Amino acid sequence: GGMAESCVREGYLNPNAGFIVFEKKEYNEDGVCLDRLLGQAYVWYDQETKTVCYDNIEVPDKVINELEKTDGDITADDFINAVVKSAEAIMSKMNSMGIEVDRVTTGEGYNDLRRELDKRFEKEYYPKSKQRNSMIYTDADKAQYIIKKYDKVSNAYSNVIRETIGKAKKDIKSTINNSLDDYEL
């Protein structure tokens, strides 16, 4: 029911939508491993802008209280790092499957990690990436934090650097070998 109903329906029926769940493995007193729910997001993909959007990230109050503690079991940095790693994994997997993803974002509206997101990420107001079905509720229509971008330029530059380093290593080995020829051992 409520506003989230359209997102739940869309997440199950639309191949360009779904859900992500953030969990932490914990052990009870008997040593049994339990997955503790930390948060979740309704996720959608916009083919036109090649954007995956975590519409918003919802976190239970108990976890938010823990994130605000300095000595908590999980820190806000831990959670944000998990969001970044998940964005990298999604981009990598989708791109390897031939589905172009240039960036991963999360909506600003009702985002429980908003305070932490403000500290670390650039925000785009009235973003181009949108859910294309106007009947679906969204928290990402007015602003989105850009979690991760795929930069084809730096990827190409990395390859050039690797080639240059390889060439430099060969030159150094050659120089050392030539220098050793000048000395009797």
RAVENRA-V899407 format. One record per residue. RES is the residue in one small letter. PHI is phi as a letter, one per 20 degrees, with the letter a starting at -180 (999 if undefined). PSI is psi in degrees with one decimal (none if undefined). Layout:
RES:PHI:PSI + RES:PHI:PSI
This chain:
g:999:174.1 + g:m:-165.2 + m:f:-30.7 + a:f:-16.1 + e:g:-42.8 + s:f:-34.7 + c:f:-41.7 + v:f:-47.6 + r:f:-48.1 + e:f:-39.5 + g:f:-29.9 + y:e:-30.9 + l:e:-28.4 + n:e:125.4 + p:f:-14.1 + n:e:20.7 + a:b:164.6 + g:r:-153.7 + f:b:150.8 + i:c:138.6 + v:c:132.0 + f:d:123.4 + e:c:162.0 + k:c:133.1 + k:f:129.5 + e:c:158.1 + y:d:135.2 + n:e:-178.4 + e:f:-19.9 + d:e:2.1 + g:n:11.3 + v:e:130.7 + c:f:128.4 + l:c:143.7 + d:e:119.6 + r:e:123.9 + l:f:124.5 + l:d:-30.9 + g:r:173.6 + q:b:164.3 + a:b:144.1 + y:e:131.1 + v:c:139.3 + w:c:156.9 + y:d:130.4 + d:d:109.9 + q:f:-35.0 + e:f:-41.6 + t:d:0.4 + k:l:45.9 + t:d:133.6 + v:d:128.8 + c:c:124.7 + y:e:101.1 + d:g:-48.6 + n:b:164.7 + i:d:117.3 + e:d:132.3 + v:c:132.1 + p:g:147.3 + d:g:-40.4 + k:g:-39.9 + v:f:-40.4 + i:g:-44.3 + n:g:-39.8 + e:f:-38.5 + l:f:-30.0 + e:f:-16.2 + k:f:147.4 + t:e:-22.6 + d:d:22.4 + g:f:165.7 + d:f:-27.8 + i:c:137.1 + t:d:164.5 + a:f:-38.3 + d:f:-41.4 + d:g:-45.9 + f:f:-46.9 + i:f:-39.9 + n:f:-36.8 + a:f:-38.2 + v:f:-44.9 + v:f:-45.5 + k:f:-38.7 + s:f:-38.2 + a:f:-44.1 + e:f:-43.0 + a:f:-42.8 + i:f:-46.3 + m:f:-47.1 + s:f:-48.2 + k:f:-48.0 + m:f:-43.3 + n:f:-38.1 + s:f:-22.4 + m:e:1.1 + g:n:9.6 + i:e:109.2 + e:f:126.5 + v:c:115.9 + d:e:-21.1 + r:a:159.7 + v:c:132.6 + t:c:171.7 + t:c:140.6 + g:f:150.5 + e:e:-38.7 + g:g:128.6 + y:l:28.0 + n:e:119.8 + d:f:-14.4 + l:d:13.1 + r:g:-44.3 + r:f:-43.6 + e:f:-37.4 + l:f:-38.9 + d:g:-34.0 + k:f:-29.2 + r:d:-18.9 + f:c:147.8 + e:f:147.0 + k:d:138.7 + e:d:120.7 + y:e:140.7 + y:l:62.6 + p:f:155.9 + k:f:-31.8 + s:f:125.3 + k:b:156.4 + q:f:133.2 + r:e:-11.8 + n:d:110.8 + s:f:-8.5 + m:e:-4.4 + i:d:131.1 + y:f:142.5 + t:b:145.7 + d:d:9.5 + a:d:17.9 + d:e:-27.4 + k:e:-33.3 + a:b:147.0 + q:c:136.8 + y:e:135.7 + i:e:105.7 + i:f:-44.2 + k:b:138.3 + k:c:144.6 + y:e:115.6 + d:d:100.7 + k:f:-31.5 + v:f:-49.0 + s:f:-30.3 + n:f:-45.2 + a:f:-40.6 + y:f:-37.9 + s:f:-41.0 + n:f:-40.4 + v:f:-42.3 + i:f:-44.7 + r:f:-42.1 + e:f:-41.3 + t:f:-42.3 + i:f:-42.1 + g:f:-43.7 + k:f:-41.2 + a:f:-40.4 + k:f:-43.3 + k:f:-43.5 + d:f:-42.0 + i:f:-45.7 + k:f:-42.8 + s:f:-44.4 + t:f:-44.7 + i:f:-45.8 + n:f:-43.0 + n:f:-37.1 + s:f:-38.3 + l:f:-29.6 + d:f:-26.0 + d:f:-12.6 + y:d:144.3 + e:e:134.7 + l:d:none
